[in-house]
Amino acid sequence: MQSNKRVLVVGTTPDYIDWIRNSCPGKALFLTDPVVRSSSQEPCPAPAEERLCNLSDDDQARHSLQRHLHTYGLQLDGVACFDCESMELAAVLARKFDLPYPSLQAVKNCRDKYLSKILWQKKGLNTPRFKQIGSAIEAAQFFRKLGGACVLKPLSGSGSELIFGCQDARTCEKRFRDIRQGLQQRRENRLYKSFFLNDSVILAEALVDGDEYSCDFVLENGQAKVIRLTRKILSSSGPFGTTLGYLLPAELPISIYEDGFLQTLAASAEALGLVRAVCMLDFIIHKNQMVLLELAPRPGGDCLPFLLRHHWEMDILRLLLDFSRGRPLQLNKKSDSGTCIGLRLHAGTGGTLKKIDTGQLERDKRVAKVYLKRRPGHRINMPPEDYDSWDLGHVIFHPDGHSEPQAQCRELLEKLVVEIR
């Protein structure tokens, strides 16, 4: 007999919903924005499995969810969230239903990039020099005071969206205005909406050189346990900060000791008010030290879940659902001493996608999987206007030992045939 208990998955995308429905049938209830569902390619869940409602209105979402639970005789035994823009709603609903989830304040601490750095700084954790700025003139002044390259970004956001590297004061002024304009265009976007009262304030920070890493870890009982550690392969041609690929597994320099690394992971999350959570931390190794960039109380996205599933047979989406129900994480990994790369596929220009041919890619002996998100007819708008529509999918491949991973990424990208008009 099937249980009536479900994990509430708040505001995730149709591809994740389809994944969870197949890996954990009958275990989840999806709270989904109608706009997201209307544009999906994946099959719709059964009526009992998904509730469509406006996720921008906490009260409306709560009442809609209560009606759904009553209608179908369901109970919640956990709350999970994979998307930054839905984490605050997840925290509100978890408190309403007395379920474990990071507190609303902890979520806000994580989402506010300025506040995160303030809290890390108070705990003595390493993060780039930073400042909140409210004008183009202040942006240029920060650059001059810093005496070197800097990065400008919104207080909230994800990935490389509206993030710009600046090599001179004039560029700082221009990029400040670009971010202001971008935020105005996104004023109804849930990723930025709760921060829009501070749309004139953005974050400036020093540009730190070094290898960049992304790590998923679980924080529980005051200790951190690594789920996965990947090194980012950054794009040399896309928008600033764009990740071209992820190398799994990654190795840290010998100067970073394991005990110290785990202590830093735990401290980075606890400083933001987290007690029990699956976290994603981005950081740079600079002069043999960790420099913290951003932390979110969710596992990493992009192609990372697909990379973990292929290389280690690890289902991170299912793990988070189990963790949300109070179960300990079972981090069983397939034994494999090799490396694997998740290579992201991006359009080179805007327009309408007429053709996408992966035949040459699939015939390359290094390639294990090709996953396409778009079909012919898809309309592409390039960054900084849109950071989603240019994402075409990803490739999972096993690099050989003949050249550097970045060179192999570029070589494989040349085998993708894309026509855009």
TAHU-V208199 format. One line per field, one symbol per residue. ss: DSSP state (@ for helix, = for strand, . for the rest). phi: phi as a letter, one per 40 degrees, with the letter a starting at -180 (. if undefined). Layout:
ss: ???
phi: ???
This chain:
ss: ....======...@@@@@@@@@@....=====.@@@@@...........===.....@@@@@@@@@@@@@@@..======...@@@@@@@@@@@@@.......@@@@@@@@.@@@@@@@@@@....=..====..@@@@@@@@@@@...====..........===..@@@@@@@@@@@@@@@@@....@@@@..@@@...=====....==========..============........======.........@@@@@@@@@@@@@......==========..========.......@@@@@@@@@...@@@@@@@@@...............=======....=======.@@@@@...======......==..........=======.......@@@@@@@@@...====.
phi: .ccccbccbcgccdccdcdccccbdgbbbbbbcdccccbcccccccdccabcacccbdcccccccccccccbgbbcbibbabbdcbcccdcccccccfbcadcdcccccccccccdcccccccgccacdaacbbacccccccdcccgacbbbaccbiagbcfbbcbbacccdcccdcccdcccccbcbcccbdcbccbccbbbbaccbcicbbbbcabbafgbbbccabbccbcccbcddgcccabbbcbbcdccccdccccccdcccccccgcbaacbbbbabcbfgbcbcbabbcaccbfccdccccccbfbcccccccccccgcccbccbccaccbabcbcbbccachbccaabbdccccccccbabbbcbbdhccbbccccabbcccciabbabccccacdccccccccccccbbbb
